[in-house]
Amino acid sequence: MQDMNIGLWDFALRLYKAPDVADACLALQERNGVDVPVLLFAAWLKHGSIALSPAKTVQIIGLVDEWRDDVVAPLRAIRQRMKTGPKPGPDKHTETLREAVKAAELSAERIELMELETAGLALATISDDSNRSTDENLPLVVRYYHGSTLDSEARKSIAIVERAIEQILSK
């Protein structure tokens, strides 16, 4: 196992700021329904040389599904809707509110990442006698949300994130 001294939040911020990673994550979210915090968690595990299995992936996602569905997703939907309306927006007054909703969404994602870091890491490190590669972490997460087949766009987005993980590891 690699050094896991970098916390998930700090790792996620560092990874997300790497070239093209934000766009790749958002593409996976929009096209494949991927929960970006779960994807970033899987990347953090890969960084720490902890491999996911399909069963653990399902269990870990189950830890945060309700939070994502009931808190994060509604905040995101409100923020996205406010880009174009409803009346009286969009204007400078509604933009201030939209920025507050965006901050609340980010806070909700941070809470999700904290849950993943504690409960998810504990679950991920329990041995299940599988000889899996960390190279499967990100594809497992994307397949969970989108189905068993990864299209070329999903594979391209995963490759961007994986390259950024390698760059973080090499520093």
N, C-alpha and C positions, 0 to 999 in steps of 0.2 A: 504494500500500500504506500502510495506517495504521501508526502507531508500534507495533511489536511488543515494546517494552521491558518490558511486563508479561509475566512468564513464564507458561507454561500453568498451573502449579500455583496461583499466586496468582490468576490469572484464574478458574480453575475454582472455587476457594474463594469468591471474591467473587460469581461468578454463582450458585453453588449456594445461597448464603445469601440471595439476593434473594427477595422474597415469591413464594411458590407454585412456585418453580423446583425445589426438591427433590422436591416431590410430583409435578410434571410429569415430571421425569426418571425417578422410580421407577415412575410409571404406564407410561411408554414401555418401561421395562425389563421390567415384569411382563406387560403386555399384548402388546408387540410384540417382545420379546426383544432390545431395544437394549442395546448395551454403553455404559453411561453415560460412561466416560472417552472413548470415541470420539465420542460426541455432544458432550461438552464441548470436545474438540479441534476439531470442526467449527465450534462456536460461536466458539472462539478465532480460527480462521482467518477467520470472517466478521468478527469484531471488527477483524482486521488487513487486511480487504478482499482476502482471498485466496479465490478461488472454487474449489470442488472440481468435478471431472468424475466421471462414473460410473466410468471406468477408474481414476482416482486413488483414488477412495473404496475400491474393491476392493483395490487395492494397499496402501493405508494400513491397512485393517482386517487384511489379511494379515500385517502387521508384528507385530500383537499378539494374533492369534487363539489361538495355542498357549498363550501366557502366561495369557490370560483363561480358556481352557478347562481348563488343567492346574493353575492356581494360584488365580486370583481366584474362579472359580465354585465350586470345592470349599470354599474358606474361607467363602464366602457360604452355601452349602448347610448347612455345619456350624453356622454362627451362627444361621441361621433355624430349623434343627431343634432347637437348644438352647432356643428360646423355650418349647417345650412338653414337652421331654423330651430324650432318653430317661431312664429311671430311672437314677440317683437324683434327677434334676432334674425340673423346674426348682426350685432352691432357692438360698440365698445363696452356697453353695459353687460350684455350677455357674455361677451368674451371674458370678462373678469370672473363671472360665475363658471364659465367653461374651464378656465384655468384652475379654479378651486376644485371642480369635479375631477380634473386630470390629476391634481395633487392627491385627492382622496383615492383615486384608482391606484396610483403608485403606492400609497400607503397600504392599501388592501393587498397589493401584490407582494409588498415587503412582508406583511403578516403571513401570507401563504409561503413565502420562502423561508421564514423562521420556522414554520411548522414542518416544512420539508427537511430543513437542516436538522431538527431535533428528532422528530418521530420517523421521518423518512430515512435518515442516515442510520438510525438504530435498526430499522427493518432491513435496509440494504446490506448491512454488515453481518446479518445472521446467515450462517452458512446453509446453503440448500444443496450442497454436493453437486452443483453444476459447474462444469468447466467452460464458462462462457468468456468471451472476449469483451473488453470495454468498447471495442469497435461497434458492438451491437446496441450500445446504450441509446444513442439518438434515434436510430432506425426503429428500435422497439417502441419508443414513445410516439413517434409519428405514426407507426402502424396501429397502435392502440386507438388513436383518434381517427385515423383515415381508412383503415382497412389493411389487408395483408400486402397489397401491391403498392410499391413506391414509384410514382411517375418520375420522369427525368427532372422536372422542376423541383420536386421534393428532394431527390438525390443531390441536386446541385446546391440547394439551400443547406442541407445537412453537411455537405463537403465544405462549404464556407465556414460553418460553425466549427467543424472539426479542425480545419486549418488554423483557425484562431486559437483553439485549445492548444494545439501543438506549439504555436508561437508563445503562448503564456508559459508552457512547460519548459521551453528552451531559455527562458529569461531567468 
